[in-house]
Amino acid sequence: AGDDAVTLTVRAAPGASRDALRGERDAALVVAIAAPPVDGAANEALIRYLAKVAGVAKRSVTLQSGATGKN
């Protein structure tokens, strides 16, 4: 990570009615994602949504861990 990198703990909530920030729980940013938790669809949607919210390119957002869990 570079000097301008930001690391967030995120708790994804897949299968929501729409993508949205839902606040904070247990020191993690809760993000509702409309995509289902199937075949990586929710992870891809999470990356797209976080990039949009942060105003950065999708390639600038990466999952460091938790690709198969909610956190």
N, C-alpha and C positions, 0 to 999 in steps of 0.2 A: 504494500500500500504506500502511496506517495504522501507527501506532506499535506495535500489537500483532501486526503481520503477521510471518509466518515464511516464508522462502523455502528450499525444499529442492531439491536436485538428486536426481532419481529415475530409476532405470533400471527400466523395466517389463519383465516377462517374461510375455507373454500366453500363453494356452493351457496354463496349469498345471492340476494336478488340483484345486487350491483356492487361494483368495486367502490370501496370507501374506507377512509380512516375511521376507526372506531374508538380511538382513545388509547389508554395505557392500562396494562394489567401486569402485575408482578415485574415491573421494570422493563416491560417489552411493549413496543408499539403494536397495537392490534389493527390488522388490516383485513377487511372483508374482501373476498375475491369471488367473483361470479363463477369462475371456471370450476369444474369439479376436480377433486383430488385424484385424477386418473391419468396415467401415462405422462406425468410431468406437466399437465396442462395448467394446474394451479400455480406451480413454480414459475412457468413462463409468464402467466398473467400477472403474478406478483412483481416480477422483474419489470415488465412493461409499465405497470401502474406506478411503482416507486420511481422509475425514471421520469415518467410524466410529471409526478408531483414535485420531484426535485429539479425538474427542468434540465435534465442531462440526457445524453444519448443512452439507449438501452445497453450498449456495450460497456457503459461505465458502471453498471450495477451488476454485482455478482453475489451468488450465494456462497458463503464461506463454509457453512455446515448446515445440517438439518434438512437436506433435500427430501428426505422421506418422512419427516415429522412436521408438526405444526409450528415448532420454534426454529 
